[in-house]
Amino acid sequence: MLNTRFSEVASSSGVSSSNVIDPSHNSFAQGFISAEFGFVPVEPPLLLLPPEIAKLDEIAAALPLWVREKNIEAFRTVEGTLDFPALQTKLATLNDKALARVNVILSALMHAYGYLCQLAGQASEADRDLPKLFSLWEEAYSRAGRGAMPILTINDSALNNWKYKDKNMPHTLDNMLDIRNLDVLVPVFESYEELVSTVGFVVLEAYFAKAIVPMQILIAAISAGDVSTASAQLDELLQVLQEFKKAFLKLFNLQKGSDNYIDLEVWSGTFIKFNRRAYSKEANLSGFDIPMMHLIENVFSYVDYDTDLHHDFQEKFTMLPSNHAAFIKAVRQANVRKWIEGSNSVLLKHKFNMLYEAYVGKHGFLGVHRNIAANLAIVGAEVRSESNMGFKISADLGAMLDASRQKRRLDDVQNNVVFTIKGIEKISEDGASGDTYAVTLLFAGDHGRDQMAKLFLPGTTLEVPIKNSAEAVKTALGKLNKDPNMEVDLSQNSSWNAALRRWNIEAKSLTLKVLLQYADLTHCDSPVFDVTSIQPAPVRTYSVSGVTDSGVRLLVKRQVYANGARGQGSHYLTDESQIGQQFVCGILPPVRFALPNPSSKPILLFANGNGVSPYLYFLDKLAIEKSVAPITLVLFTRDMDLQWLEMNLQSALKNLNLTVHFVQTGQVKKIHKLTSGATTEIAYSNEARQQILQENVMAVSQLETEYFIYVCGGTLFSKSILEKLEALLGKEEISRLISANNVVYEAFSFTDPALESEAMAAKKTFTSEEINQHGTKDSCWVKANRRVYDITAFLNLHPGGSDLFTSKALANRDISELYKLVHAASPAAQSWLNSYYIGEQVDPAVSALLTEEQARSFRAAHPGLSTPTSAQQLCPFAALFKPVSASAVVDQLVMSSNRSTIDSEESKEDAGFKASV
């Protein structure tokens, strides 16, 4: 029935795809596509060729040696000795599986020849240098139906180039999901990097096979106008995409000690170089050759956009086998995005938006992909080529992905994700730093709790745009001393255009009074700012702490800082005058705090203050799933109400094997142990705090070889926990756990402003020569925008591994471009970096004339000021720059943009906790 419905939809779209997913009609030439295996062949590839053509097997076995020895002559010897007439005769009679193996061997062989010629600096063209081999390759390629010019494609290098290590292993999807079961059939380098890169594509395709049937049903639902069925399939696709992203992170792992560790220097020096064009008419081989990427892209209608990424996909699309192309064309013709945007279902649009973020968002697949590319940009610097045939790995890829994401922004979809503030409940008091509230948001539309629970997974966060109060606007106008009714032209300001779309405002200009309602008012603290330089207020992100019958709950600290400043986001969400007000809200799928897989393994949770927020829903979902895992939550907080906590954990304490250690660190210092049966008070002391930490870490690590640890809190708290984990478990074990994603941590606030100010006051200066002397694991310094950081203690904790920072390819210890590419404006990343700050780079060159780039940056930030001519003249304006290059003043002001922030007093408590452990 599914095949028939899909065929009808495809045919009505002008696509010939009769029985396209029926395995009995699949072939090497057409491309394998099935409900069970997706785009992976329905049978394992052939290991050996028939005796009459077995000479090619001998060539395949010798290929890695020829490549290692750069033996170009061996290829020319093959050209002169093979019996080509006999081979060509046999080629015409080969069955489908043998033809696939011949094509894999010839594609690898011919591409390797061009690759070695490039390494030797020799110009090469296959049809000219090796005409007989080329003719054989061309004939095999033609029988595959792939086009006029034979080239190396993903189907040759991966989908038809794998085998089971145990040839007797049953061919099932489960067996394909573990790379340890697979090997490369025709290797070129015989390195682990090649294994992961080649077989990794096969494993990813296997993970994505589960998307084939939901995609069929979705297309049929679109044809029938069935919103309910379409909605259910979006749930399925979101789950597939999230599992796929996790698999990608696991496979392409840069952390030593992991099962799939990739040595970046080996990877970039071999496999990545091999993926360059070997001949002028070839295209670079890349992950965008794989059919599942085309399928995902067409769900989001990439054909609608003129981007470099889109053109890359179009070029690669011509290389796909006919079955793959037919299926993808049917998805394109169905136009999932357009149909959903035209529907009246807010729920459907919300789900599509979550699917979009899981793919294109900075924490989605393309965001993860960009991080991998960024690491290659540094360590694989030697890959770059001046030739237009070269495969360039640099920040260009990050820019390309960003441009593609911007083009795909679903503003009209996002603008339908509307919430209303329904209720605000004070759950604790700490007048000095602000009280804590539970805020309930009502989701637009009539949806029950079950539907909401499917939408909001543990770890889901809300992006909340903040509107300033009338009082704050009045204060800002007083500082600016400008006419509140003056018109400010925003027509050319992309930042403001995007921000106003979040509020459903389409005006091209606003009066200053109205503009300030949506502005980042910290820009008004200095009178030297022209009004056109005021930026829109950044959105705040908050973890979903629970799901109600028709909405979600957030845990929000109404922030009051030591200098009297108020948190914009927290005061907006906890202002009772906002009850009943609607606002547009972005929904981000889980970044890290997703449920562990399997959920039956021991789990240890550490939280500080409002860092407990994601865990509340986390535990609620585990209780619903009836997890039997031993779970321990250790919560440090100044002021949270124990009764409120017990009430919210009631279901979890009743239905889970859960123990909670509740440690109050404010004026009243207490330790309580909560279990399903009782609440026990423990005598408070720093030693008791330390013992709780140590006993729980050692207990969970001794239960089983696989366990999960989660850490969420302020930067100082998270650092102290991670350092203690490393001390207790050892560097190798903590690296192993992090690389396997079994240790998950997140910091939701900047370093305490008071401590940051002290660090700034006591800062030292270093020359480039001094900084460059610290490039080892024993002493690792880096610099970003002339600020210097000692990240030695962070090397084993960094998810991307330590090699990135100790590589000689990291020129002058400067991570500025890498940081910008990977972390962009991430408050959490900036918080971690600030915590390792040790001083400034000062060289004689500091008094030199500004570069044009520096001058442009200054003019963009300060359009009303004269551009300085030297870096020395620039120094007085340092405090006016963005946080990436600003002083502690700006760091303090940006704090309010972060996830449910903790107060500065709590940060000081963090520092005391760090000292005690």
N, C-alpha and C positions, 0 to 999 in steps of 0.2 A: 504493500500500500504506500509506504514512504517513497519508494523509487518512482511509482506511478505519479504521485502527487508532485514530487520534485520535477519529474520530466515534463509534466503539464505546465508547471510554472516556468521552467527553463524554455520550453518550446514557445510559450506565449510571449517570452521575452526575445524571441528571435535567436535563441541559442540551441544548437543541435546537441542534446545531451541525453539521448535515450539510454536508459540503464547505465548511466555513467558511473554509478557506484556499485554496480553488480560485479563482484570479483570474477565471475566466469567470463566477463567481457573485458577484463583488464589484460594489458600486455606491456612489455617494455617500451614499445613504440608509442602506445597510447598514454602510458603513465598509470601507475597503480593507485586506485582510490577505492576504499571500502569503509563500511561502517565500523568494522572491527579494528583495522590498522590505519585508517586515515590515508595518508599519502605514502606510507611505507609499503614496500612490496608484500603481497599476500603470502609469498613463500620466500624462504631464505635464498639469497643469491647462490649461484653455482660456484663451487670451490675449485673445480678443474674443468678444462675444456676437453672435447673429444680428442683421441690420440692424433688424428690427422692434422690438428691445428694446435697441438700441445706446445709447439715451439714458443707460442706467445706466453704460456705459463712460465717457461724458463726465463723469458725476458722480464716478466713481472717480478720474479724472485730476485733477479740481478739488479733491478732498478735502484733500490736504496744504496747499494754499493757504488754504482756508477755516479750517483748524485753526491755521495760523501766524498768520493775521490775526484769529483768534477771531471769525469772521464767523457768528454764530448766525443772522442773517437769511437767509443763503444757504440754509440748511436749510428755513426756512419758505417761501422762494420756490419751492423744489423741490416742497414739499407743495402749493403752489397752482397749479403749472403742468404737472405731469406728467399724462399721459393714463392714469389708473389703470385704467379699464375695459379698455383695450387691453392694458396690461401684465399684468393678471390673467388675461385670456384667453390670452395667449401663455405665461404661466407654466405653465398646465396642460398645455401641449404640449411643453415643453422636454425635451431629452434630459438624461441624467445629468450630463454634464460641464458643460453650460450651467447647469443647476440649481445645481451646486456654485459656479460663479462668481457667479451672482446672489446666493446666500446669503452669500458672502464680502463682496460689495459692500454689501449691505443691512445685514449685521451690523456692518461697520466704520463705515458711514454713521450708523446709528442710535446706536451706542455713542459715536461721536465727538460727536454732538449732546448727549447727556447729560453727557459729559466737559466740553464747553465751558460748558454751563450750570452745572456745579459750579464751574468756575474763575471764573465770573462771579457766583457766590453765588446763583444762581437755582434754585429747586426745579423738578424736571422729572419727568414721567412720559411715556414714549413714546406710550402709547395715548391719552393726553389731549392732548398738545401737537401731535403729528403723526399723527392717526388714520389717514390714508390710507396714509402710508408704513409705519406700524406694521402695518396690515392686510396689506399686501403682504409685509412681513417675516415676519409670523405665518404666512401661507400658504406661503411658501417654506420656512420652518422646519418646518412641519407635514409637508410633503412629504419632508423629510429624516428624519422619524421621531424627532425629538430631544426631544419633550416638549411641554408646554402653553405655557410662557412662552419666547419667543425670547430668547436671550442670546448674548453673544460667547463662543465656546468655542475650545479649542485647534485643533479641526478647521477652524474658520473662519479663525482668525488665523494659522495656521501650515501645517497639513497640506494644506490646499487653497488656500494663498495664496502659492505660490512659483512661480518660473519659471526656466528656464535663461537665462543672459545671452546665450548663443548659441542661438537657437531651433532651429538645426540640430543641436545636440549630441545624440548618442544617449542615450536614457534608460537608464542603467545605474547599478548601485549604486556603482561606483567613481566615476562622475562626480558623484554626489550627496554623496560623503564630503568634498568640498572646497568650502567655503563660497564660495570665489572663483568657482565656476562658477554660483552661484545668485543670484537677486535676489528682491525682494518684488513680488508681482503687484499687490496693491492696498495701497500704503503709506498711512500716516496722517501721518508726520512727514518721511519721506525723509531720515532721519539714519542714520549708520552704526550707531548704537546700536540702532535699530529693526531694521535689517537683521540684525545678529548675533542679537538676541533672538528674532526671528521665524523666520528661516531656520535659526538655530542649532538650534531644536527639530527641524526637518526633518532636519538632518545627524545629530543624536543618534539620531533614530529609524532613520535609515539604518544607523548603526553597530550599532544593536541588532537590526536585521533578522536578523543571523546567529544570534540566540537562538531564532528561531521553530522551526526544525527540531529542534535539541537538546531544546527544550521538548516538542515532540510525542513524540519518542522516549522522553523521560524519563517522560511520563505513561503511555505504552504499557508501559514497563518496570515501572512501579509496578503497573499492572493485572496484569501477568504475574508479578510478584514476581521480576523479573530484576535482581539486585543488580549484576552485572558491567556490564550495559548502562547502568544508572542511574549507576554510578560514572563511566563514560566521559563521560556527558552533563554531569555536574557539572564535569568538567574543561573542557568546551567552554564552559559558561555562565560559569565563572570567568574564562576568557580574554576572553569578550565583555564582561563587566562591567569588567574592568581597562582594556580598550581604550576603552570608553565613558567611563570616568572621565578618562582621558587626553584624550579628545576634548573633554569638558566644560571641562577646565582650559585647553585650547588655545583654545576658542571664546570663553569668557567670561574674557578676559585683561585684567587691570587694569594691565599694565606697558606704558608708552609705548615705542614702537618695535616692538611686536609686530604681526604681520599683522592681528590681530583686536582691537586695542586698543579698549577701551570707556572713554569719558570718563564717570566716575561721575556727575558733576554733570548732564551731558546725559541720561544714562540715567535717573537718579532723577527728574529734572525733567520728563521726557516719557513714556517708555515705561512706567515703573513707575507713574506717576500714572494713565496711561491704563488700566492694568489694574484700577483700582478699580471698584467697582460704579457703573454709570451710572444705574441705576434700582433701586428698593427690592427688587424680586424677583430681581435678578441676583446671581450669585456672583462673587467676585474671580477673575480669570484668573490662573493660576499654572502653574509647571512640573508641578504635580500633576494638571493636566488631561490630560497626555499619556499615551496608553495604555500605553506601555512601563513607566511608573512603577507603574501598577496591576498589570501582569504581575509585576514584581519583588516588589512588596509581597505579592502573593498567594502567591508561592513561600515567603515567610516567615510566611504565615498572619496577616496584619494583622487579620483579622476577630476574632481571639482576644483583642484588646487594646482596652481603653478608654482611648484617648489622644486628644489634640487632633488629632494627625496622622492617626489612624485616621478620625476624624469628617470631617476635610477630604477624605480619599479617598472616603469613602462618599458625600458630597455630590457630588463630581465624577463618581463612577461613573455616576450617573443621566444624565449628559450624553453618555456614550459611544455611538457607533453600535452597532447590534445585533450585527454580526460581531465587533467588538472585545469587546463585553460577553460574547458566547457563549464566545469563546476564553478570556477571563480567568476566567469562571465555571468552565470545565472545569479550569483549573489550580487554582482554589480548592477544587473538589470533590475533586480528586485528593489534596490535602493532603500535599504533598511533605514538609514538615517532620515531620508526625506519622508518616508511613511510615518516614522515615529514623530518627527517634528510636526507633521500635519494632523496628528491624532489629538484627541481631547483629553487623553489620559495623562495626568500629572505623574502618576506612579510610573508609567511606561517611560516617560521622559527622564525621570529621576534614575531609573535603572540604567537607561542608555548612557546617562552622564557618568554613572559609576563605572560602567564598562569602558567608556572612553578614558577616564582617569587611570584605570587599571592598565591601559595600554600606553597612552601618550603622556600621562602625567609624570611629573618629575620623580615620583616614587613608583611609577608603573614600569612596564617592560622597557620602553624606550629610554626612560630615565636611568634604569639599571644599565642598559646597553651603553649609554653615554659615559657612565662611570668607568666601564671596562675600557672604552675607547680612550678616555682621558689617561688612564694608566699607560696604555700603549703609546700615547703621545709623548710621554716622558721617557719611558724605558726603551721604547722602540724608535727613538729619534733617528737611528741610522736607516730606517726603512724608507724615509722620505726620498723622493726622487725628483730631479728637475725635469725629467722627461714627461711629456704628456701621456705616456703609456704607464707611468708609475702609479703605484698604490700609495696615496698620501694619507698618513695617519697623523692627525694634528687636531688642533682645536676647531678646524673647519667642520669636522663631523659633528661636534657639539653644536656649532652654529647652525648646521644643516638640520639637525633634529629639532632645535629650538624654533627655527623658522617654520618647519613643518607643523610643529605643535601650535604655533601662533595662528597659522592658516586654518587649522582644524578647530580652533576654539568654538565651542558650542554655546555661544552667548545666549541664543534664544532658548536653548534647552536649559542652560544653567539658570536663566531668569524665571524658569517655572518651578524651581526648587524653593518654595516659599515656606517660611516658618512664622508662627505667631508665639510670642512669649505668653505662656498660659499661667504659670505660677512661679513664685519666688519664695523659698523657704530658708530662713536663717538656721543654720545647723551648728554654728559655734561662734564664739565671740573672742576677739582679740583686738580691742579698740586701738592699740598703738599701731598695728600694722594692717588692720582691716579684718572684717568678719568673713566667714565662709558661708556660701549659700548653695542650695540645690535648686537649680533652675530647670523648669519643665518647658519644653518647646513643643507646640502642636504642629504636626506636619500637615500641609495643605491636602485636602482630599479626605475621603472617608475610607480609612484603612484600619483593619484590626491589628491586634498585637502580633498575631502570627505573621502577617504580611510585613509588619515593621521589623520583626526579628530576622526575617530573610534579607531585608534591605540593609540593616545595620549589624555588621559583624563586630566581634571584639576587636578593638583597635581602630575602628572607624572614627574619623575626626571631622568636625564641622569647621568650615572657613566662614567666620562671621565678620561681615563688614560693619564698621562702627560709625554711628552718627553722633556728632558732638552735641553736648547740651547747650542750651541758650546761654547759660552762665559762662561756659568755657569760651563760646564764640565772642561774648561781650568782652571778656578778659583779653582775648587775642586781638580784637579790634583796638583796644586801648594800647596794646604794645605796638601795633603797626602804625597807629596814628594816621589812618587812611579813611577816605569816604566809604562808608559801608555800602553805599548804593552804586559805587563805581563798577562798570562792566569789565570782566576779565575774559579775554578771548581764549578759548580752550580748543579751538578747531584743529590746531596742529599738534596738540599735546596728546600723544598716544596713551600715556599713563592715566591722564584724567579721563580720556574717552573710555578706557577699559573700566575704570573705577565707577564712572557714572552709569555705565551699562549695568553694573551690579545693582544699582539702585533704580533701574528702569528710568533713567533720566536721559533724554536725547538732545538736550539743549547744547548748542555750540559755544555759548557764553553764559556766565553766571554773574550775578552781583557778588561782590566780595563777601557780603554777609551770608549769602547762601553757600558760596564756595567753602567758607570756613566750617560749615556744618559737616563737610565731608573731608576736611583737610587734616593732615598731620600737623597738629598745632605746635609741636616742638619746633617747627621751622619758624615760628613767630617770636622765638625767644631773643633773637638778635635783630636790632633795627636795621642792620646793613642789608638785610634780605629784601629784594624786590618781591612784590606779591606774585609775580609770574614764576618765581622759583619755589613757591610753596608746593609741596607734593601732596597727593591724596593720601589719606590715612591708610596704612596697610591693614589687611584683614587679619583677624586673630584666629588662632586655631585652638579648639577645645576638644578633648576626648569625650566620646559618648560614654557615660557611666551607667546607663541603663535604658531599657525600652519600656515605655508605658503602653496603655491600650491604644493610643492614637498619636504617640510622639516619642520624644527622647528626653533624657535627663542629662544635665551637665553639672559638674562640680566646679564652682567658681569662687575664687578668693577675691573679695573686693579690696583691691590692692591699695595700700597707702605706704609710700616710701619714706625713708628716713628724713628726706628733705621736705616732706610735706606734699610732694607731687602725688597725684592720684592715677591709678591705672585706668586708661580710657576704656578698654574693652571690658574690664571687670565691673566698672561702675555702670556702663551702658546696660549690660546684661542683668544687673541686680537692682536697677532703678525701677521701683514699683510703678512709676508713671509710664513705663514702657509696656506694662501688661496690656495685652490686646493688640499691640502694634505688630505689623507684619514686616518682614525683611527677607531679602533674597540671600540664600545661603548656599555655599559650595559644600559638596560631600566628597570626602577623600576616603577611598577604600583603605583597609588596613595596610600600614607601612611595615611595621615590624611586630606589633603586639597581636599577631594572629594566634589562634589556638595552636598548641604544639601538635605535631603529627609524628608518631601516634600520641593521642591524649592519655594513654594508659601509663605513660612513663612518669617518674617522679618530677614534681615541679616545685621550684623555690622562687618566691616573689619578694622583691624588696621595693619598698615605696617610701617616699618622703613627702609629707604634706599631701597636696592635691595630686601627687603622683599616683595615689591609689585609684584615681578616677578610672583609667582603662581596666583595672583589675576587677572592679565591681561587676561590670558586665561580663568580663572574662570568666569569672567564677560562676555567674548566673548561667551562662551558656554551658559550662562544664557540668553543672548540676542537672540541666535539662537533658544533656547527653548521657547522664548517669555514669560519669567517669569514676573509675575505681582507683585512680592514681593517688599516691600520697602527696598532698599539697600543703605547703607552708607559706603563709604570708607574714612578712615582718614589716610593720608599718611604724615609722618614726614621724611624729607630728607634734607641733606645739599646742594646738588648741582644738583639735577635732573631738566631737562629743562621742564618747564610747558607746552610749546608748544608741545614738544614731547609727554608728558603725554596726553594732550588733543587729539592729533591726534590718539594715540593708544586706547583711550577710546571713540572715536567718535561714533562708532556703539553702544557701551553700553549706552552712554549718550542719544543717540537718541531713543533706543528701550527699555530701562529699566527705572524703577522708581528709578533712581540713583542720589545720591548726593555725591560729592567728596569734602573733606576738604584737601587742599594741603598746608602743613605747611613747609616752608623753614627755616632751622635752622643754615645755614652757616654764612658767612660774611654778606650776604644780608638776612635779616629776613623778611619774608612776609607770610601772610595767605590769600589764595584764596578759595572761595567757587564756585564749578563748578556744574551746573545743565544743563539740556537739553536746557534751554533757555538763560542762561547768565553765565558770570564769574564775580564774585564780590570780591573785595579786602576788607579784614578786618584788622583793626589796630592790629599790632603785639604786644603781651605782654605775659608773662608767665601766667597771669590771663586768657587771651583769650584762650591760649592753654588748660588750665585746664577746662575752661567752655565748649569748644568743646567736650572734652572727657566726661565730666559729663552729658551734655545735651543729647548727642547721646546715652549713655548707658541707661539713665533713659527713654528716648523716646522709644527705642526699647523694653525695659522690660515692658513698660506699654501698648504696642500695643496689644500683645497677650500673652497667657501663654506659648506658644512654640516659641522660636526664637533662632537664631544661631549667635555666636560671634567667629571670627577668629582673631588670633594674630600671626604675623610673623615678626621677626626682630632679632637684637642682644639680647644677654642674658639680659643685663641691661634694655633694652627697654621692652622686653617681661615681665620681672619681675615687672617692674613699672606698666605696663598696668594691669597685673593680680592682683597685690595688690590693685590697684584702683578699679577694678571690684569687688573685694571682699569687699572693704570698702563701695562701693555704693549699692551693691546688698545683702550683708550679707553672712556669711559663709555657712549657710544652702543652700541658693539659688545657690551660686557658686559651691558648692559640687554637688547639684542636676544637674546642667547644665553640669558639667564635666563628671559625671557618665553617663549621657544620650548622651555623645559625642556631645553636643550642644555648648560646648566651646572647640575650637581646637586651640592649640598653638604650636609654634615651634621656637626654637632659632637656628640660623644658624652660629653663630660665638662664639669663646671663649670669656671669660671675657677679657676686655681690658688689654693688657700686662702691661701697666704702673700701672694700679690699682692693678693688680695681684702682681706685684713686690712690691708695697707698703704693701700689705697684708702679703706677705712673710717676708718683713723686720720687720713688727710689730707683727709677730706671737707670740702666747703664747704657753705654754706647759701645758698639763693636764695629770694627772695620770688616770689609769683605774677606780679607786675609784671615782674620780671626774666625769668622763664621765658617769659612771653607775648611778649617781644620777639624770640624765636628761633623763628620759624615759617616760614622760607624754606629753599630748597634749599642756600643758602650757609651757613646756621647753623640747624640744626633740633634743638631740644630737646623732649623729652616728659617727662611725669611719670607714674608708676604707683604708687599707694599712697604718695604723698608722697616717693618717691625720684625723683631727676632723672637723666636720661640724655641725652647728646649723641649722637644717632644720625645726624649729618650724613654720616659716611663710609659708613653702611649703606644710605642711601636708594636708590642704584642697584643694590644687591645684594638688596634685599627682594623676594621673589617677588610680593608684592601691589602693587608699584609704590610710588612716592614721593608721589603725590597724596594718598593717605590721610593722611599725616602733615603735609602742608603746607596742607591744606584749612582754610578759615576755619570750616567746620562742626565742626572738632575743638575743642570748647569748652575754653578754659583749658589747652590743650596736654595734656589728661588722657586717657591711653589705658587707664586702669585697667579699665573695663568691656569695652572692645574686646579687650584682652589676655586677660582672663578668659574671654571668650566663645570666642575663637579658639584660644588656646594652653592654656587650663586649667592642668593641672599638668605641662606638658611640661618635663622637665629640660633638654632641648636649648635650648628657647626661653628659659628662665630664664638659661641659661648665656650666650647671646648678649646678652641684656639686661644682665646683670651686667657684661659686658665694656665696656659704654658708660657705666657709672655715673660720675657726677661730683659728686653731693652730695644734699642733702635740701632739701625745701621747708619753709621756716619763715616763717610769717606771724603777725601779732599774734593771729590767731584760734586759734593752737595751744593757748592756755590756756583756751579756751572749754569749756563743758560738752560731754561726749561726746554724740554723736547716739545715738538709740535703736539704730540699726543697729550702731554701734561697740560699744555696751554688750552687744547680743546676741552679737556675734562674740566678745567677750571672755569672756562667760559660757559660750559653747559650747566655747571652747578651754580654759578654766580653771574647771570647775564647782566646784572646792573653794575658790576664792578670792573675796574680796569685790570687787565691781565698782568700779573707780575712777570718780571723778566728773568728771575732766577729762583732757584729752590729756596734760598735764604729768605727772599721776600714772601715766598709762599707760606713759610712757617707760621706767621701770625694767624693765618686763616685755617689752620689744621683742624680746629674744633668745629668748623662749619661743614666738613666733608661727611660722607656716608660712614656707617660703622666700620666698613672694611678698612678705612684708613684714618679713622677719627680717634679722638681722645676718649677718656672715660666719661666725659660729659654726655657725649652722644650715646655711648654704650648704656648709660643709665636711662636715658630717655627712651631708648628703643625697647627696654625691658618689657614694657606693657604690651608689646605686640606678640608675646609668646604664649604658649599653652599654659592655662591655669597657673599663673605664676605664684611663687612663694614669696614671702616678704623678706626684707633684708635681715631682720632679727633671726628669722629661721635660717638664713644663709650663714649667719654667724654661728648658729647652733650646729650647722653642718661642719663648720671649721673645727669646732670643739669635738664633734664626733670623729672627724678625721684624725685629730691629734690623739684621741683616746684609743683608736684601733691601730 
